[in-house]
């Protein structure tokens, strides 16, 4: 903790961000300067990022200022100087300190605590952190960064991952009307972020405790609280990354469903789910009210993927509705070709019936081909069909799940396959 007199010193000076920083390429300072220069030059990108923290800048940009490495009277060491300060000088002045990390550098909680202390002293409104560590929403930063002191929680804390900043730049390029200069700047900024030398990356490996954690759960043991915390934090990062991976690949907005009002409650719910079922889960929503549920069954050493389809109203009988659904998977050129649906099971939910009926997807397609759908137990001809649920439990997970990297690779590839093949993405 700093002495009271030092804490009260105002932020001074600083330098303007530039696209061409005179500093070592690939350094944290260079990345910070380039990023804030792009924000200053491309208004739609700036506005999107500010909206993610609950603010908005005027289109003419006269209200927005950013300075890099603002000092506090020159009496503090380099490590105690924030990387940037954002100012919105509107009817109500709003200021935020920014702390940036690149590569594998971790955000330092004690340092963030010192910034929060200064923010309180200087009446700064928010702290924004930027690093490769991911979170599902900027307003819900990684839980480990939450300060222990309650008084420090009075300052709003937001978090942007570099992966999130890249994704938002791609979204702006696709969705917004930009002039040629703005487009060129944003394209080059994305290229910069995606270059290996930029040290920007997504989530590629579960925490170091993961292999032992999986073995402990398999053996019906109890992992340590620290390991549970690390694994849940890693799962939260991966699910945030998966949301962006699916959005970019499917060209629709895939958002993670988080019903918990706070990061603490979200973590508590994940802990309870793990304690009860030894599972980790994530749910994603698509614009047309479709969903994708992902479950990692740790002791079962498998991944499960689920989505659902509402029956069509073009036909009335339940057997015809099931038939209409299955025909989506039959080749229009060859009715004898319907693809491989190994490891996929189809469930049906019926009116006034508690239990679901189920059948392997491949068997259902074979019954469709043979014209025997209405004769099988899967179809309840006396009840209205409410929903068709598809569940996919791919083989091969057991050999990959213990590996920190292969488990993530397997999850992402299978989630993308399942989404492209089975999730309803119609308007």
C-alpha positions as CSV (number, residue, x, y, z in Angstrom):
1,X,0.0,0.0,0.0
2,X,1.2,3.5,-0.9
3,X,1.5,6.4,1.5
4,X,-1.6,8.6,1.7
5,X,0.2,11.6,0.2
6,X,1.4,9.7,-2.9
7,X,-2.0,8.2,-3.4
8,X,-3.5,11.6,-3.7
9,X,-1.2,12.8,-6.4
10,X,-3.1,13.4,-9.7
11,X,-2.4,11.5,-12.9
12,X,-0.2,13.6,-15.2
13,X,1.0,13.7,-18.7
14,X,1.3,10.5,-20.7
15,X,1.8,10.1,-24.5
16,X,-0.7,9.8,-27.3
17,X,-1.1,6.3,-28.9
18,X,0.3,5.9,-32.4
19,X,0.0,3.2,-35.1
20,X,3.8,3.4,-35.5
21,X,5.2,3.2,-32.0
22,X,9.0,3.6,-31.7
23,X,9.5,0.6,-29.5
24,X,10.3,-3.1,-29.8
25,X,7.9,-4.9,-32.1
26,X,5.9,-7.6,-30.2
27,X,6.3,-5.7,-26.9
28,X,3.4,-5.0,-24.6
29,X,3.9,-1.2,-25.0
30,X,3.8,-1.5,-28.8
31,X,0.6,-3.6,-28.8
32,X,-1.0,-1.1,-26.4
33,X,-0.1,1.9,-28.5
34,X,-1.4,0.2,-31.7
35,X,-4.6,-0.9,-30.1
36,X,-5.5,2.5,-28.7
37,X,-4.5,4.2,-31.9
38,X,-6.9,2.0,-33.8
39,X,-9.7,2.8,-31.3
40,X,-9.1,6.5,-31.8
41,X,-9.2,6.2,-35.6
42,X,-12.0,3.7,-36.2
43,X,-15.1,5.1,-34.6
44,X,-17.5,2.1,-35.0
45,X,-14.8,-0.1,-33.4
46,X,-14.4,2.4,-30.5
47,X,-18.1,2.7,-30.0
48,X,-18.6,-1.1,-29.9
49,X,-15.9,-1.6,-27.3
50,X,-17.2,1.3,-25.2
51,X,-20.7,-0.1,-25.4
52,X,-19.3,-3.3,-24.0
53,X,-18.5,-1.4,-20.8
54,X,-21.7,0.6,-20.7
55,X,-20.5,3.8,-22.4
56,X,-20.7,5.4,-25.8
57,X,-18.6,8.1,-27.5
58,X,-19.7,10.9,-29.8
59,X,-19.3,10.2,-33.4
60,X,-17.1,13.3,-34.0
61,X,-14.7,11.9,-31.4
62,X,-14.3,15.3,-29.6
63,X,-15.3,13.8,-26.3
64,X,-12.8,10.9,-26.3
65,X,-9.2,11.0,-25.2
66,X,-6.7,8.3,-24.5
67,X,-3.2,8.7,-23.0
68,X,-0.6,6.0,-22.5
69,X,1.4,5.5,-19.3
70,X,0.0,8.5,-17.4
71,X,2.4,9.2,-14.5
72,X,1.5,10.1,-10.9
73,X,3.9,12.8,-10.1
74,X,6.9,10.9,-11.3
75,X,7.5,9.3,-7.9
76,X,6.5,5.7,-8.7
77,X,8.3,2.9,-10.3
78,X,7.5,1.8,-13.9
79,X,5.5,-1.2,-12.7
80,X,3.1,1.0,-10.8
81,X,2.1,3.1,-13.8
82,X,-1.1,2.1,-15.6
83,X,-0.7,1.4,-19.3
84,X,-3.4,3.8,-20.4
85,X,-6.2,6.1,-19.3
86,X,-9.4,6.6,-21.2
87,X,-11.4,9.8,-20.8
88,X,-15.0,10.5,-22.0
89,X,-15.6,14.3,-21.5
90,X,-19.4,14.4,-21.9
91,X,-22.2,15.8,-19.8
92,X,-20.8,13.6,-17.1
93,X,-17.0,13.0,-17.3
94,X,-16.0,9.3,-17.2
95,X,-12.4,8.0,-16.8
96,X,-11.0,4.5,-16.8
97,X,-7.5,3.2,-16.1
98,X,-6.3,0.4,-18.3
99,X,-3.8,-2.4,-17.5
100,X,-2.5,-4.5,-20.4
101,X,-0.7,-7.8,-20.6
102,X,0.3,-9.8,-23.7
103,X,1.5,-13.4,-24.3
104,X,1.5,-15.6,-21.2
105,X,1.9,-12.7,-18.8
106,X,-0.7,-12.9,-16.0
107,X,-2.5,-10.0,-14.6
108,X,-1.2,-9.2,-11.2
109,X,-3.9,-9.0,-8.5
110,X,-1.9,-6.9,-6.1
111,X,-1.0,-4.4,-8.9
112,X,-4.7,-4.2,-9.8
113,X,-5.5,-3.6,-6.2
114,X,-3.1,-0.6,-6.2
115,X,-4.8,0.8,-9.3
116,X,-8.2,0.4,-7.7
117,X,-6.9,2.2,-4.7
118,X,-5.7,5.1,-6.9
119,X,-9.0,5.0,-8.8
120,X,-10.9,5.6,-5.6
121,X,-8.5,8.4,-4.5
122,X,-8.6,10.1,-7.8
123,X,-12.3,9.5,-8.5
124,X,-11.6,7.4,-11.6
125,X,-14.7,5.5,-12.6
126,X,-13.5,2.2,-13.8
127,X,-10.6,-0.2,-14.4
128,X,-10.3,-2.1,-17.7
129,X,-7.9,-5.0,-17.9
130,X,-6.6,-6.5,-21.2
131,X,-4.9,-9.9,-21.5
132,X,-5.1,-13.3,-23.2
133,X,-7.2,-14.5,-20.3
134,X,-10.8,-14.8,-21.5
135,X,-14.2,-14.2,-20.0
136,X,-17.7,-14.6,-21.3
137,X,-18.6,-10.9,-20.9
138,X,-16.5,-7.8,-20.3
139,X,-18.6,-6.9,-17.3
140,X,-17.8,-10.3,-15.8
141,X,-13.9,-10.4,-15.6
142,X,-12.0,-13.5,-14.5
143,X,-13.1,-14.3,-10.9
144,X,-9.5,-14.6,-9.6
145,X,-9.0,-10.9,-10.3
146,X,-11.7,-9.9,-7.9
147,X,-10.2,-7.8,-5.1
148,X,-10.4,-9.2,-1.6
149,X,-11.3,-5.8,-0.1
150,X,-14.9,-5.0,-0.4
151,X,-14.2,-1.2,-0.7
152,X,-12.2,-1.8,-3.9
153,X,-15.3,-3.4,-5.5
154,X,-16.9,0.0,-5.6
155,X,-14.9,0.7,-8.8
156,X,-16.3,-1.0,-12.0
157,X,-13.9,-3.6,-13.4
158,X,-14.2,-4.7,-17.0
159,X,-12.0,-7.1,-18.9
160,X,-11.2,-7.4,-22.6
161,X,-9.3,-10.5,-23.9
162,X,-7.2,-10.0,-26.9
163,X,-9.2,-12.7,-28.5
164,X,-12.4,-10.7,-27.8
165,X,-10.8,-7.6,-29.3
166,X,-9.9,-9.5,-32.4
167,X,-13.4,-10.9,-32.7
168,X,-15.1,-7.5,-32.2
169,X,-12.8,-6.0,-34.9
170,X,-13.9,-8.8,-37.3
171,X,-17.6,-8.2,-36.4
172,X,-17.3,-4.4,-37.0
173,X,-15.6,-5.1,-40.4
174,X,-18.5,-7.3,-41.4
175,X,-21.5,-5.5,-39.9
176,X,-20.7,-1.8,-39.9
177,X,-20.4,0.8,-42.7
178,X,-16.8,1.9,-42.8
179,X,-15.0,4.3,-45.0
180,X,-12.0,2.9,-47.0
181,X,-9.4,4.2,-44.6
182,X,-11.2,2.7,-41.6
183,X,-11.6,-0.6,-43.4
184,X,-7.9,-0.7,-44.3
185,X,-6.8,0.1,-40.7
186,X,-9.1,-2.5,-39.2
187,X,-8.0,-5.2,-41.7
188,X,-4.3,-4.5,-40.9
189,X,-5.1,-4.5,-37.2
190,X,-6.7,-7.9,-37.4
191,X,-3.7,-9.2,-39.4
192,X,-1.4,-7.8,-36.7
193,X,-3.4,-9.5,-33.9
194,X,-3.5,-12.8,-35.7
195,X,0.2,-12.9,-36.5
196,X,2.1,-15.2,-34.2
197,X,4.6,-12.5,-33.2
198,X,1.7,-10.5,-31.6
199,X,1.4,-13.1,-28.8
200,X,-2.3,-13.0,-29.0
201,X,-4.0,-16.4,-28.6
202,X,-7.2,-18.1,-27.7
203,X,-7.6,-20.8,-25.1
204,X,-5.6,-23.9,-26.2
205,X,-5.0,-26.0,-23.0
206,X,-6.7,-26.8,-19.7
207,X,-4.7,-25.9,-16.6
208,X,-1.6,-27.8,-15.6
209,X,-3.5,-29.7,-12.9
210,X,-5.9,-31.2,-15.6
211,X,-4.3,-34.7,-16.2
212,X,-4.1,-35.4,-12.4
213,X,-7.6,-33.9,-11.9
214,X,-9.1,-36.2,-14.5
215,X,-7.5,-39.3,-12.9
216,X,-8.7,-38.2,-9.4
217,X,-12.3,-37.8,-10.6
218,X,-12.1,-41.1,-12.5
219,X,-10.9,-42.9,-9.3
220,X,-13.9,-41.4,-7.4
221,X,-11.5,-39.2,-5.4
222,X,-11.9,-35.6,-4.4
223,X,-9.7,-33.0,-6.1
224,X,-8.3,-30.1,-4.1
225,X,-10.3,-26.9,-3.9
226,X,-7.5,-25.1,-5.7
227,X,-7.6,-27.6,-8.6
228,X,-11.4,-27.3,-8.8
229,X,-11.0,-23.5,-9.0
230,X,-8.4,-23.7,-11.7
231,X,-10.4,-26.2,-13.8
232,X,-13.7,-24.2,-13.6
233,X,-11.7,-21.0,-14.5
234,X,-10.2,-22.9,-17.5
235,X,-13.7,-24.2,-18.6
236,X,-15.1,-20.6,-18.4
237,X,-12.2,-19.4,-20.6
238,X,-12.7,-22.2,-23.1
239,X,-16.5,-21.7,-23.3
240,X,-15.9,-18.0,-24.0
241,X,-13.5,-18.9,-26.8
242,X,-15.9,-21.5,-28.2
243,X,-18.6,-18.9,-28.5
244,X,-16.4,-16.8,-30.7
245,X,-15.2,-19.9,-32.7
246,X,-18.8,-20.9,-33.5
247,X,-19.8,-17.3,-34.4
248,X,-16.9,-16.9,-36.8
249,X,-17.4,-20.4,-38.4
250,X,-21.2,-20.4,-38.7
251,X,-21.6,-16.7,-39.6
252,X,-24.3,-16.2,-37.0
253,X,-24.2,-14.8,-33.6
254,X,-23.6,-17.6,-31.0
255,X,-23.7,-16.2,-27.5
256,X,-23.1,-18.0,-24.3
257,X,-26.1,-18.3,-22.0
258,X,-25.2,-17.1,-18.5
259,X,-28.1,-16.8,-16.2
260,X,-26.1,-16.1,-13.0
261,X,-26.2,-12.4,-12.1
262,X,-22.6,-12.4,-10.9
263,X,-19.3,-14.2,-11.5
264,X,-19.4,-15.5,-7.9
265,X,-22.8,-17.1,-8.3
266,X,-21.8,-18.5,-11.7
267,X,-18.7,-20.1,-10.1
268,X,-20.8,-21.4,-7.2
269,X,-23.3,-23.0,-9.6
270,X,-20.5,-24.6,-11.6
271,X,-19.0,-26.0,-8.3
272,X,-22.4,-27.4,-7.3
273,X,-22.8,-29.0,-10.7
274,X,-19.4,-30.6,-10.5
275,X,-19.9,-31.8,-6.9
276,X,-23.2,-33.4,-7.9
277,X,-22.5,-34.8,-11.4
278,X,-18.8,-34.5,-12.0
279,X,-19.7,-32.5,-15.1
280,X,-18.8,-29.1,-16.6
281,X,-21.4,-27.5,-18.9
282,X,-21.9,-24.6,-21.2
283,X,-25.0,-23.5,-23.2
284,X,-25.0,-21.3,-26.3
285,X,-27.9,-19.5,-27.9
286,X,-28.5,-18.7,-31.6
287,X,-30.6,-15.9,-33.0
288,X,-33.5,-18.2,-34.0
289,X,-33.9,-19.5,-30.4
290,X,-31.9,-22.6,-31.2
291,X,-29.4,-23.7,-28.6
292,X,-26.3,-25.8,-28.3
293,X,-25.6,-27.5,-25.0
294,X,-22.1,-28.8,-24.3
295,X,-21.4,-31.1,-21.3
296,X,-18.0,-32.5,-20.3
297,X,-18.7,-35.7,-18.3
298,X,-15.3,-36.0,-16.5
299,X,-15.7,-39.3,-14.7
300,X,-17.5,-40.7,-17.8
301,X,-14.6,-39.4,-19.9
302,X,-16.9,-38.1,-22.7
303,X,-18.4,-35.0,-24.2
304,X,-22.1,-34.7,-24.9
305,X,-23.6,-32.2,-27.3
306,X,-27.3,-31.4,-27.5
307,X,-29.7,-29.3,-29.5
308,X,-33.5,-29.4,-30.2
309,X,-35.9,-28.8,-33.1
310,X,-39.5,-27.8,-32.9
311,X,-41.8,-30.0,-35.1
312,X,-43.0,-28.4,-38.3
313,X,-46.6,-27.2,-38.6
314,X,-46.7,-28.0,-42.3
315,X,-48.0,-31.5,-41.5
316,X,-50.3,-32.5,-38.7
317,X,-49.6,-36.1,-37.6
318,X,-46.7,-36.9,-35.3
319,X,-45.3,-39.6,-37.6
320,X,-45.3,-37.1,-40.6
321,X,-43.6,-34.5,-38.4
322,X,-40.8,-36.9,-37.5
323,X,-40.6,-37.9,-41.2
324,X,-40.3,-34.2,-42.2
325,X,-37.5,-33.7,-39.7
326,X,-35.5,-36.7,-40.8
327,X,-35.8,-35.8,-44.5
328,X,-33.5,-32.9,-43.8
329,X,-30.6,-35.4,-43.5
330,X,-31.5,-37.3,-46.7
331,X,-29.7,-36.4,-49.9
332,X,-32.0,-34.7,-52.4
333,X,-30.2,-36.5,-55.2
334,X,-30.1,-39.9,-53.7
335,X,-32.8,-41.1,-51.2
336,X,-30.5,-44.0,-50.3
337,X,-27.9,-41.6,-48.9
338,X,-28.3,-40.0,-45.5
339,X,-24.8,-39.8,-44.2
340,X,-23.1,-41.3,-41.1
341,X,-24.8,-40.5,-37.8
342,X,-22.8,-42.7,-35.5
343,X,-22.9,-41.7,-31.8
344,X,-26.1,-39.6,-32.4
345,X,-29.3,-40.4,-30.6
346,X,-32.7,-38.9,-31.3
347,X,-35.2,-38.2,-28.5
348,X,-38.9,-37.1,-28.8
349,X,-40.9,-35.2,-26.2
350,X,-44.6,-35.8,-26.3
351,X,-47.6,-34.0,-24.9
352,X,-48.9,-35.3,-21.5
353,X,-46.0,-37.8,-21.3
354,X,-43.2,-37.6,-18.8
355,X,-40.7,-39.9,-20.4
356,X,-39.0,-39.3,-23.7
357,X,-38.9,-41.9,-26.4
358,X,-35.5,-42.4,-28.1
359,X,-33.8,-44.2,-31.0
360,X,-30.4,-44.1,-32.7
361,X,-30.5,-41.5,-35.4
362,X,-29.2,-44.0,-38.0
363,X,-32.1,-46.4,-37.1
364,X,-34.6,-43.7,-37.4
365,X,-33.3,-42.8,-40.9
366,X,-33.4,-46.5,-41.9
367,X,-37.1,-46.7,-40.7
368,X,-37.8,-43.6,-42.8
369,X,-36.2,-45.2,-45.8
370,X,-38.3,-48.4,-45.3
371,X,-41.5,-46.6,-44.6
372,X,-41.9,-48.0,-41.1
373,X,-41.7,-44.9,-39.0
374,X,-45.3,-44.9,-37.8
375,X,-44.9,-48.5,-36.7
376,X,-42.0,-48.1,-34.2
377,X,-42.2,-47.4,-30.5
378,X,-40.3,-44.1,-30.9
379,X,-43.3,-42.5,-32.5
380,X,-46.4,-42.1,-30.3
381,X,-49.1,-41.6,-32.8
382,X,-51.7,-40.9,-30.0
383,X,-49.9,-37.8,-28.7
384,X,-48.8,-34.4,-30.1
385,X,-45.1,-34.1,-30.7
386,X,-43.6,-31.2,-28.7
387,X,-39.9,-31.4,-29.5
388,X,-37.1,-33.5,-31.1
389,X,-33.8,-33.5,-29.2
390,X,-30.5,-34.6,-30.8
391,X,-27.7,-35.8,-28.5
392,X,-24.2,-36.6,-29.8
393,X,-21.6,-38.4,-27.7
394,X,-18.6,-38.8,-30.0
395,X,-16.3,-41.8,-29.6
396,X,-12.6,-40.9,-29.2
397,X,-13.1,-38.5,-26.3
398,X,-11.7,-41.0,-23.7
399,X,-8.3,-41.0,-25.3
400,X,-8.2,-37.2,-25.6
401,X,-9.8,-36.0,-22.5
402,X,-6.8,-36.4,-20.2
403,X,-4.6,-34.3,-22.4
404,X,-4.6,-30.5,-21.6
405,X,-4.4,-29.6,-25.4
406,X,-6.1,-32.6,-27.1
407,X,-9.2,-32.3,-24.9
408,X,-9.7,-28.7,-26.1
409,X,-8.9,-29.6,-29.8
410,X,-11.4,-32.5,-29.6
411,X,-14.1,-30.3,-28.0
412,X,-13.8,-27.5,-30.5
413,X,-13.7,-29.8,-33.6
414,X,-16.7,-31.9,-32.4
415,X,-18.7,-28.8,-31.3
416,X,-18.2,-27.3,-34.8
417,X,-19.2,-30.5,-36.5
418,X,-22.3,-30.9,-34.4
419,X,-23.4,-27.3,-34.9
420,X,-22.9,-27.4,-38.7
421,X,-24.7,-30.8,-39.0
422,X,-27.5,-30.7,-36.4
423,X,-28.2,-27.2,-35.0
424,X,-31.1,-25.4,-36.7
425,X,-29.7,-22.1,-38.1
426,X,-32.7,-21.2,-40.2
427,X,-34.1,-17.7,-39.8
